[in-house]
Amino acid sequence: DTVLSPEMKSTGEVMGLDSEFGRAFAKSQAAAYGSLPTEGMLPAEGDGGELPPDAPIAVKEAVLPFHRFRTREGAGVDPLLGPEMKSTGEVMGIDAAFGPAFAKSQAAAYGSLPTSGKVFVSVADRDKRAMVFPIRRLADLGFEILATGGTADVLRRHGITTTVVRKHFEATAEHKETIVDLILSGGVDMIINTPYGNSGPRVDGYEIRAAAVSRGIPCVTTVQGAAAAVQGVEAMKDGGIGVRSLQEAHAALKKTRP
């Protein structure tokens, strides 16, 4: 076998060390951390936990290669996360604010967030109220909002113009096109879909998310992720996202040190 990335994590391997070696290991780590202030890696006072207001922000994103896999029928796989390890790597976006940093992390991992077009929203009842603010912001930014019936009712009650689309299992002989068909035909630019539970709508959610994977469309599955995506879209529309090397970033940080 080939060792690709050995790591020593205090929450895992170190706990299994015998007491004699563990004490020696702890002392060596304490000595190493104790020397950081004299080397300029930490401030002379404090532990470095208090950052200045203008400190850069780094957003780390796991790379989950769902687009490389298909079911036996040729459909995309569900990108919904669970306890299983699915990440094959990591990327990081660095910028002066969270929005640009998040946008960079998404561009590096999966592709850029959209700055215009159609956003489809279908969320569980527990998430409907929390989704109102980020969806309203997307509408204010010029996106057309599509939603399933229940989600559309909530958004409309809060003054958000919304177009209703049929769920996957609502297709009829007279009205065959559903949200899955719309996604697969390229009619959606971003998807916000939180899982419902263990029956009916969850299956529909699987079809929606799998179609998103097949088309390479950004798919958000949590309320927190939706809020972050909105900030990323705002940063991209503002045009304030730049690229610089780590050497340039490091040089800029050194100038701010006393």
Backbone as numpy.savetxt, mean C-alpha at the origin, in Angstrom:
# Nx Ny Nz CAx CAy CAz Cx Cy Cz
21.73 -26.10 -0.89 20.90 -24.90 -0.89 21.76 -23.65 -0.89
21.20 -22.55 -1.35 21.90 -21.27 -1.38 21.28 -20.32 -0.38
22.12 -19.70 0.42 21.65 -18.70 1.38 21.58 -17.36 0.67
20.39 -16.82 0.55 20.22 -15.56 -0.17 20.31 -14.35 0.75
19.77 -14.45 1.96 19.72 -13.27 2.83 19.67 -13.69 4.29
20.81 -13.94 4.92 20.80 -14.29 6.34 20.49 -13.07 7.19
19.67 -13.24 8.22 19.32 -12.14 9.11 19.33 -12.63 10.55
19.69 -11.75 11.46 19.61 -12.02 12.88 18.60 -11.06 13.48
17.46 -11.57 13.89 16.42 -10.74 14.47 16.27 -11.06 15.95
16.29 -10.01 16.76 16.23 -10.22 18.21 14.92 -10.87 18.63
13.86 -10.72 17.86 12.58 -11.31 18.22 12.52 -12.79 17.87
13.50 -13.29 17.14 13.47 -14.69 16.72 14.66 -15.46 17.21
15.76 -15.40 16.46 16.90 -16.25 16.75 17.54 -15.97 18.10
17.65 -14.69 18.48 18.37 -14.35 19.70 17.70 -14.97 20.92
16.38 -15.08 20.92 15.67 -15.64 22.06 16.05 -17.09 22.29
16.54 -17.76 21.26 16.89 -19.16 21.40 18.32 -19.41 21.84
19.12 -18.37 22.04 20.51 -18.54 22.44 20.59 -18.96 23.90
21.64 -19.74 24.24 21.79 -20.12 25.63 22.18 -18.90 26.46
22.00 -18.98 27.76 22.14 -17.81 28.62 23.55 -17.25 28.61
24.58 -18.11 28.60 25.96 -17.61 28.65 26.30 -16.82 27.39
26.01 -17.41 26.22 26.29 -16.70 24.97 25.36 -15.49 24.82
24.13 -15.63 25.32 23.18 -14.53 25.23 23.67 -13.30 25.96
24.26 -13.49 27.13 24.78 -12.35 27.89 25.93 -11.68 27.14
26.82 -12.50 26.59 27.95 -11.94 25.83 27.46 -11.20 24.59
26.46 -11.78 23.95 25.89 -11.14 22.75 25.25 -9.80 23.10
24.51 -9.78 24.22 23.86 -8.54 24.64 24.88 -7.46 24.96
25.98 -7.86 25.62 27.03 -6.88 25.95 27.66 -6.31 24.69
27.90 -7.17 23.70 28.52 -6.68 22.47 27.59 -5.72 21.73
26.29 -6.01 21.76 25.34 -5.11 21.11 25.24 -3.78 21.85
25.27 -3.84 23.19 25.22 -2.60 23.97 26.43 -1.73 23.69
27.60 -2.37 23.58 28.82 -1.61 23.28 28.74 -0.99 21.89
28.19 -1.74 20.94 28.09 -1.21 19.58 27.15 -0.01 19.52
26.00 -0.12 20.17 25.06 1.00 20.19 25.60 2.17 20.99
26.36 1.88 22.04 26.93 2.95 22.86 27.92 3.81 22.12
28.55 3.24 21.09 29.55 4.00 20.34 28.94 4.85 19.22
27.66 4.68 18.94 27.04 5.41 17.84 27.06 6.93 18.03
26.81 7.46 19.25 26.88 8.92 19.40 28.26 9.48 19.10
29.32 8.79 19.53 30.67 9.30 19.28 31.03 9.22 17.80
30.40 8.31 17.07 30.66 8.19 15.64 29.78 9.13 14.81
28.90 9.87 15.49 28.03 10.80 14.78 26.79 10.17 14.19
26.55 8.88 14.48 25.37 8.21 13.95 24.12 8.50 14.77
24.30 8.88 16.05 23.21 9.29 16.92 23.59 10.61 17.58
22.60 11.41 18.01 22.94 12.66 18.68 23.66 12.41 19.99
24.40 13.43 20.45 25.15 13.28 21.70 24.23 13.04 22.88
23.02 13.60 22.84 22.05 13.41 23.91 20.78 12.77 23.34
20.19 11.89 24.13 18.98 11.21 23.66 19.32 9.97 22.84
18.27 9.31 22.38 18.45 8.07 21.62 18.19 8.23 20.13
17.99 9.46 19.68 17.73 9.67 18.26 16.30 9.43 17.86
15.42 9.17 18.84 14.03 8.89 18.52 13.22 10.12 18.16
13.68 11.30 18.59 12.99 12.54 18.28 13.58 13.14 17.01
12.82 13.14 15.95 13.29 13.64 14.67 12.86 15.08 14.47
13.65 15.87 13.77 13.26 17.25 13.48 12.06 17.28 12.55
11.28 18.37 12.58 10.07 18.44 11.74 10.35 18.28 10.25
11.54 18.67 9.81 11.85 18.59 8.39 12.58 17.31 8.00
12.56 16.31 8.90 13.22 15.04 8.59 12.52 14.35 7.42
13.25 13.71 6.52 12.61 13.01 5.40 11.81 11.81 5.87
10.86 11.40 5.06 10.00 10.26 5.38 10.27 9.14 4.40
10.40 7.93 4.93 10.64 6.75 4.10 9.45 5.80 4.24
8.93 5.32 3.12 7.83 4.37 3.10 8.32 3.08 2.47
8.28 2.00 3.24 8.70 0.69 2.73 7.48 -0.09 2.27
7.58 -0.68 1.09 6.47 -1.45 0.51 6.94 -2.85 0.17
6.14 -3.84 0.57 6.45 -5.22 0.21 6.10 -5.47 -1.24
6.94 -6.24 -1.92 6.68 -6.61 -3.31 5.97 -7.96 -3.31
4.74 -7.96 -3.77 3.91 -9.16 -3.78 3.57 -9.48 -5.24
4.25 -10.46 -5.83 4.14 -10.70 -7.29 2.90 -11.49 -7.69
1.72 -11.01 -7.31 0.50 -11.73 -7.65 0.31 -11.84 -9.16
0.82 -10.86 -9.91 0.60 -10.86 -11.36 1.31 -12.01 -12.06
2.23 -12.67 -11.38 2.97 -13.78 -12.00 2.23 -15.10 -11.92
1.14 -15.14 -11.18 0.46 -16.40 -10.94 -0.96 -16.37 -11.50
-1.44 -17.54 -11.85 -2.78 -17.71 -12.38 -3.41 -18.97 -11.79
-4.73 -19.00 -11.75 -5.42 -20.20 -11.34 -5.38 -21.21 -12.49
-5.86 -22.40 -12.25 -5.88 -23.42 -13.31 -6.75 -22.99 -14.48
-7.73 -22.13 -14.19 -8.61 -21.65 -15.26 -8.01 -20.46 -15.99
-6.84 -19.98 -15.54 -6.20 -18.85 -16.20 -6.54 -17.50 -15.62
-7.34 -17.48 -14.54 -7.71 -16.21 -13.92 -6.60 -15.74 -12.99
-6.63 -14.44 -12.65 -5.66 -13.91 -11.71 -5.94 -14.40 -10.30
-4.94 -14.34 -9.44 -5.11 -14.78 -8.06 -5.55 -13.61 -7.20
-6.12 -13.92 -6.03 -6.63 -12.89 -5.13 -5.47 -12.24 -4.38
-5.31 -10.90 -4.46 -4.22 -10.24 -3.74 -4.52 -9.95 -2.28
-5.65 -10.43 -1.77 -5.98 -10.19 -0.36 -4.92 -10.83 0.52
-4.42 -10.08 1.50 -3.34 -10.57 2.35 -3.88 -11.46 3.46
-3.02 -12.35 3.94 -3.34 -13.24 5.04 -2.08 -13.55 5.82
-2.11 -14.59 6.67 -0.94 -14.90 7.50 0.22 -15.53 6.73
-0.02 -16.02 5.52 1.05 -16.67 4.78 2.05 -15.64 4.26
3.33 -16.06 4.21 4.39 -15.21 3.67 4.29 -15.19 2.15
4.03 -14.02 1.57 3.87 -13.91 0.12 4.84 -12.93 -0.51
5.50 -12.12 0.29 6.40 -11.10 -0.25 7.67 -11.72 -0.80
8.15 -11.19 -1.92 9.42 -11.65 -2.51 10.48 -10.57 -2.46
10.21 -9.48 -1.78 11.20 -8.41 -1.69 10.58 -7.15 -1.13
11.36 -6.08 -1.12 10.90 -4.81 -0.58 11.45 -3.67 -1.41
10.73 -2.56 -1.41 11.22 -1.32 -2.01 10.95 -0.20 -1.01
11.57 0.94 -1.24 11.37 2.06 -0.32 11.34 3.37 -1.09
10.37 4.22 -0.75 10.29 5.56 -1.32 10.65 6.59 -0.28
11.52 7.53 -0.61 11.98 8.55 0.33 11.65 9.93 -0.23
11.07 10.78 0.60 10.79 12.16 0.19 10.59 13.01 1.44
10.34 14.29 1.23 10.18 15.21 2.34 8.82 15.07 3.02
7.83 14.50 2.35 6.49 14.34 2.90 5.98 12.93 2.61
4.91 12.55 3.33 4.40 11.18 3.19 3.84 10.90 1.81
3.05 11.82 1.26 2.41 11.59 -0.03 3.38 11.22 -1.14
4.40 12.05 -1.39 5.38 11.70 -2.43 6.13 10.41 -2.12
6.46 10.19 -0.84 7.18 8.97 -0.47 6.33 7.73 -0.75
5.03 7.80 -0.43 4.14 6.67 -0.70 3.99 6.44 -2.19
3.83 7.51 -2.95 3.69 7.38 -4.41 4.92 6.72 -5.01
6.10 7.09 -4.53 7.34 6.48 -5.03 7.38 4.99 -4.70
6.96 4.62 -3.49 7.00 3.21 -3.10 6.08 2.37 -3.98
4.90 2.91 -4.31 3.97 2.17 -5.17 4.50 2.06 -6.59
5.10 3.14 -7.09 5.64 3.11 -8.45 6.76 2.08 -8.56
7.57 1.96 -7.51 8.67 1.01 -7.53 8.19 -0.43 -7.42
7.10 -0.65 -6.68 6.64 -2.02 -6.45 5.67 -2.51 -7.51
4.70 -1.68 -7.89 3.61 -2.16 -8.74 3.30 -1.29 -9.95
3.81 -0.07 -9.98 3.45 0.85 -11.05 2.81 2.10 -10.47
2.86 3.17 -11.22 2.40 4.47 -10.71 0.90 4.48 -10.41
0.54 5.25 -9.40 -0.87 5.50 -9.11 -1.45 6.38 -10.22
-2.74 6.24 -10.52 -3.34 7.07 -11.57 -3.54 8.51 -11.10
-3.55 9.43 -12.02 -3.83 10.83 -11.71 -5.15 11.30 -12.32
-5.82 10.41 -13.02 -7.13 10.72 -13.60 -7.82 9.41 -13.96
-9.10 9.51 -14.32 -9.82 8.31 -14.76 -10.93 7.91 -13.82
-11.17 6.60 -13.73 -12.29 6.06 -12.96 -11.79 5.23 -11.78
-12.41 5.46 -10.63 -12.10 4.69 -9.42 -13.33 3.89 -9.04
-13.16 2.58 -8.89 -14.27 1.72 -8.47 -14.16 1.46 -6.98
-15.29 1.60 -6.27 -15.32 1.43 -4.82 -16.39 0.42 -4.43
-16.00 -0.57 -3.65 -16.95 -1.52 -3.07 -16.37 -1.99 -1.75
-16.98 -1.57 -0.65 -16.39 -1.86 0.66 -17.42 -2.48 1.59
-16.92 -3.15 2.61 -17.78 -3.77 3.61 -18.51 -2.69 4.40
-19.64 -3.06 5.01 -20.44 -2.10 5.77 -19.61 -1.40 6.85
-18.71 -2.13 7.49 -17.92 -1.54 8.57 -17.00 -0.43 8.08
-16.72 -0.40 6.77 -15.77 0.57 6.22 -16.43 1.72 5.46
-17.74 1.66 5.29 -18.41 2.64 4.41 -18.24 4.08 4.89
-18.46 4.33 6.17 -18.36 5.70 6.68 -16.92 6.20 6.59
-15.97 5.33 6.91 -14.57 5.75 6.89 -14.08 6.05 5.48
-14.75 5.49 4.47 -14.32 5.69 3.09 -14.83 7.00 2.49
-15.77 7.65 3.15 -16.38 8.85 2.56 -15.35 9.93 2.29
-14.51 10.24 3.26 -13.56 11.34 3.08 -12.56 11.08 1.95
-11.86 9.91 1.92 -10.93 9.70 0.82 -11.60 9.65 -0.55
-12.81 9.10 -0.63 -13.49 9.05 -1.92 -13.93 10.45 -2.36
-14.39 11.26 -1.40 -14.74 12.64 -1.75 -13.52 13.39 -2.28
-12.37 13.14 -1.67 -11.15 13.81 -2.12 -10.79 13.38 -3.54
-10.95 12.09 -3.85 -10.69 11.62 -5.21 -11.64 12.27 -6.21
-12.90 12.42 -5.81 -13.87 13.09 -6.68 -13.47 14.55 -6.90
-13.01 15.21 -5.84 -12.57 16.60 -5.96 -11.35 16.72 -6.88
-10.55 15.66 -6.93 -9.36 15.67 -7.80 -9.70 15.37 -9.26
-10.98 15.11 -9.53 -11.41 14.92 -10.91 -11.68 13.49 -11.32
-11.61 12.54 -10.39 -11.88 11.15 -10.73 -13.38 10.91 -10.81
-13.78 10.01 -11.71 -15.16 9.55 -11.78 -15.30 8.36 -10.83
-16.30 8.39 -9.98 -16.47 7.36 -8.96 -17.51 6.34 -9.41
-17.12 5.08 -9.43 -18.02 3.96 -9.69 -18.16 3.17 -8.40
-19.33 2.58 -8.17 -19.52 1.81 -6.94 -20.67 0.83 -7.10
-20.66 -0.20 -6.27 -21.79 -1.12 -6.21 -22.91 -0.44 -5.42
-24.11 -1.03 -5.46 -25.30 -0.38 -4.93 -25.19 0.15 -3.51
-24.82 -0.72 -2.56 -24.77 -0.30 -1.16 -23.76 0.80 -0.91
-22.58 0.66 -1.48 -21.54 1.68 -1.32 -21.96 2.98 -1.98
-22.58 2.89 -3.16 -23.03 4.09 -3.87 -24.07 4.85 -3.06
-24.98 4.14 -2.38 -26.00 4.81 -1.57 -25.35 5.67 -0.49
-24.34 5.13 0.17 -23.66 5.88 1.24 -22.94 7.09 0.67
-22.22 6.91 -0.43 -21.48 8.01 -1.02 -22.42 9.11 -1.50
-23.54 8.74 -2.10 -24.50 9.74 -2.59 -25.12 10.52 -1.44
-25.38 9.84 -0.31 -25.94 10.55 0.84 -24.99 11.62 1.36
-23.71 11.46 1.06 -22.71 12.44 1.49 -22.33 13.38 0.35
-23.17 13.44 -0.68 -22.98 14.42 -1.74 -21.94 14.07 -2.78
-21.56 12.81 -2.89 -20.55 12.39 -3.86 -21.25 11.77 -5.07
-21.07 12.35 -6.23 -21.66 11.82 -7.46 -21.07 10.45 -7.77
-21.93 9.46 -7.90 -21.47 8.08 -8.05 -22.29 7.35 -9.11
-21.62 6.58 -9.93 -22.27 5.74 -10.93 -22.34 4.31 -10.42
-23.53 3.72 -10.42 -23.70 2.35 -9.92 -23.36 1.36 -11.02
-22.60 0.33 -10.65 -22.28 -0.76 -11.57 -22.71 -2.08 -10.94
-23.00 -3.06 -11.77 -23.48 -4.35 -11.28 -22.33 -5.19 -10.72
-22.66 -5.92 -9.67 -21.70 -6.87 -9.13 -21.56 -8.06 -10.07
-20.54 -8.87 -9.80 -20.27 -10.01 -10.68 -21.45 -10.97 -10.74
-22.10 -11.22 -9.60 -23.19 -12.20 -9.58 -24.55 -11.57 -9.91
-24.58 -10.29 -10.27 -25.84 -9.63 -10.62 -26.09 -9.61 -12.13
-25.24 -10.27 -12.90 -25.42 -10.30 -14.36 -26.71 -11.03 -14.73
-27.40 -10.51 -15.73 -28.63 -11.14 -16.23 -28.52 -11.29 -17.74
-29.50 -11.95 -18.32 -29.49 -12.12 -19.78 -29.58 -10.78 -20.49
-30.33 -9.83 -19.90 -30.48 -8.51 -20.52 -29.30 -7.59 -20.20
-28.70 -7.74 -19.03 -27.60 -6.87 -18.59 -26.42 -7.75 -18.17
-25.62 -8.09 -19.13 -24.53 -9.04 -18.87 -23.27 -8.38 -18.31
-23.03 -7.12 -18.65 -21.78 -6.48 -18.23 -21.79 -6.17 -16.73
-20.76 -6.62 -16.04 -20.62 -6.36 -14.61 -19.31 -5.61 -14.37
-19.03 -5.33 -13.12 -17.80 -4.62 -12.78 -16.57 -5.41 -13.20
-16.64 -6.74 -13.13 -15.49 -7.55 -13.54 -15.22 -7.37 -15.03
-16.28 -7.36 -15.83 -16.11 -7.13 -17.27 -15.52 -5.75 -17.54
-15.98 -4.76 -16.78 -15.48 -3.40 -16.96 -13.99 -3.30 -16.62
-13.58 -3.99 -15.56 -12.17 -3.99 -15.18 -11.32 -4.66 -16.25
-11.76 -5.83 -16.71 -10.99 -6.58 -17.69 -10.90 -5.87 -19.04
-11.86 -5.00 -19.32 -11.83 -4.25 -20.58 -11.03 -2.96 -20.47
-10.46 -2.70 -19.29 -9.66 -1.49 -19.11 -10.45 -0.25 -18.76
-11.67 -0.43 -18.28 -12.52 0.72 -17.97 -12.39 1.26 -16.57
-11.45 0.74 -15.78 -11.24 1.20 -14.41 -9.76 1.47 -14.21
-9.43 2.55 -13.49 -8.03 2.93 -13.29 -7.51 2.63 -11.89
-8.40 2.52 -10.91 -8.00 2.14 -9.56 -9.18 1.51 -8.85
-8.90 0.57 -7.96 -9.95 -0.17 -7.26 -9.73 -0.06 -5.76
-10.81 0.20 -5.03 -10.80 0.18 -3.57 -11.84 -0.83 -3.14
-11.40 -1.97 -2.60 -12.31 -3.07 -2.29 -11.87 -3.75 -1.01
-12.69 -3.64 0.04 -12.37 -4.31 1.29 -13.23 -5.56 1.41
-12.69 -6.65 1.97 -13.42 -7.92 2.03 -14.63 -7.84 2.94
-15.68 -8.58 2.57 -16.94 -8.55 3.30 -17.02 -9.61 4.39
-16.64 -10.83 4.08 -16.84 -11.92 5.01 -16.62 -13.24 4.32
-17.43 -14.23 4.65 -17.18 -15.59 4.17 -18.21 -16.09 3.16
-19.09 -15.25 2.66 -20.10 -15.72 1.71 -20.32 -14.67 0.63
-21.22 -14.96 -0.30 -21.63 -14.09 -1.39 -20.69 -12.97 -1.79
-20.79 -11.81 -1.12 -19.99 -10.66 -1.53 -18.50 -10.91 -1.50
-18.04 -11.80 -0.60 -16.60 -12.07 -0.56 -16.17 -12.73 -1.87
-16.99 -13.63 -2.39 -16.67 -14.25 -3.67 -16.61 -13.19 -4.76
-17.56 -12.26 -4.74 -17.55 -11.17 -5.70 -16.27 -10.34 -5.54
-15.86 -10.12 -4.29 -14.63 -9.38 -4.05 -13.42 -10.09 -4.63
-13.41 -11.41 -4.53 -12.32 -12.18 -5.13 -12.26 -11.95 -6.63
-13.41 -12.02 -7.29 -13.45 -11.82 -8.74 -12.94 -10.42 -9.11
-13.32 -9.42 -8.32 -12.90 -8.05 -8.59 -11.39 -7.91 -8.44
-10.86 -8.40 -7.33 -9.43 -8.25 -7.07 -8.59 -9.07 -8.04
-9.08 -10.26 -8.40 -8.35 -11.09 -9.37 -8.31 -10.41 -10.73
-9.41 -9.77 -11.12 -9.42 -9.04 -12.39 -8.44 -7.88 -12.35
-8.34 -7.22 -11.19 -7.38 -6.12 -11.05 -5.96 -6.60 -11.24
-5.64 -7.77 -10.69 -4.31 -8.35 -10.86 -4.05 -8.65 -12.33
-5.03 -9.21 -13.01 -4.86 -9.55 -14.42 -4.57 -8.32 -15.27
-5.18 -7.19 -14.92 -5.01 -5.96 -15.69 -3.90 -5.06 -15.17
-3.32 -5.42 -14.02 -2.27 -4.58 -13.45 -2.79 -3.25 -12.93
-4.01 -3.26 -12.39 -4.64 -2.04 -11.88 -4.38 -1.92 -10.39
-4.03 -0.74 -9.87 -3.85 -0.57 -8.42 -5.11 -0.99 -7.67
-4.94 -1.84 -6.67 -6.07 -2.37 -5.91 -5.79 -2.20 -4.42
-6.61 -1.41 -3.75 -6.45 -1.11 -2.32 -7.48 -1.93 -1.55
-7.05 -2.59 -0.46 -7.95 -3.49 0.26 -8.17 -3.09 1.71
-7.72 -1.90 2.12 -7.94 -1.43 3.49 -8.28 0.06 3.48
-8.94 0.53 4.54 -9.25 1.95 4.68 -7.97 2.77 4.77
-7.00 2.26 5.55 -5.74 2.97 5.70 -5.01 3.09 4.38
-5.06 2.02 3.59 -4.42 2.05 2.29 -5.07 3.05 1.36
-6.39 3.19 1.46 -7.10 4.17 0.62 -6.67 5.59 0.97
-6.55 5.88 2.27 -6.12 7.22 2.69 -4.71 7.51 2.21
-3.83 6.51 2.29 -2.46 6.70 1.81 -2.42 6.90 0.30
-3.24 6.12 -0.42 -3.27 6.24 -1.88 -3.73 7.63 -2.31
-4.70 8.20 -1.59 -5.18 9.54 -1.92 -4.05 10.55 -1.77
-3.28 10.43 -0.69 -2.15 11.35 -0.51 -1.11 11.18 -1.61
-0.92 9.94 -2.04 0.01 9.70 -3.14 -0.47 10.30 -4.44
-1.77 10.17 -4.72 -2.34 10.74 -5.94 -2.23 12.27 -5.90
-2.52 12.86 -4.75 -2.40 14.31 -4.61 -0.99 14.78 -4.92
0.00 14.07 -4.39 1.40 14.44 -4.63 1.75 14.35 -6.11
1.26 13.31 -6.78 1.56 13.16 -8.20 0.89 14.25 -9.03
-0.33 14.61 -8.68 -1.02 15.66 -9.43 -0.39 17.03 -9.20
0.19 17.22 -8.01 0.87 18.48 -7.72 2.20 18.60 -8.47
2.71 17.46 -8.95 3.96 17.48 -9.71 5.20 17.71 -8.87
5.09 17.46 -7.56 6.24 17.73 -6.69 7.10 16.52 -6.41
7.01 15.48 -7.22 7.79 14.27 -6.98 9.06 14.30 -7.82
10.18 14.28 -7.16 11.46 14.27 -7.85 12.26 13.03 -7.50
13.33 12.82 -8.21 14.18 11.65 -7.99 15.61 12.11 -7.74
16.24 11.57 -6.73 17.65 11.85 -6.48 18.31 10.61 -5.91
19.61 10.53 -6.06 20.36 9.36 -5.62 20.48 9.35 -4.10
20.82 8.18 -3.55 21.05 8.09 -2.12 22.21 8.97 -1.69
23.22 9.10 -2.57 24.35 9.95 -2.24 23.91 11.40 -2.08
23.02 11.86 -2.95 22.51 13.22 -2.85 21.67 13.40 -1.58
20.85 12.41 -1.27 20.03 12.49 -0.07 20.90 12.51 1.18
21.95 11.69 1.18 22.85 11.63 2.33 23.59 12.95 2.50
24.03 13.54 1.39 24.73 14.82 1.46 23.82 15.92 2.02
22.55 15.90 1.63 21.60 16.89 2.14 21.38 16.72 3.63
21.34 15.47 4.11 21.16 15.23 5.54 22.37 15.68 6.34
23.56 15.48 5.80 24.77 15.88 6.51 24.81 17.39 6.71
24.27 18.14 5.77 24.28 19.60 5.89 23.40 20.08 7.04
22.39 19.28 7.41 21.49 19.69 8.49 22.01 19.34 9.86
23.07 18.54 9.92 23.62 18.16 11.22 24.42 19.31 11.83
24.36 19.46 13.16 25.14 20.52 13.80 26.63 20.26 13.72
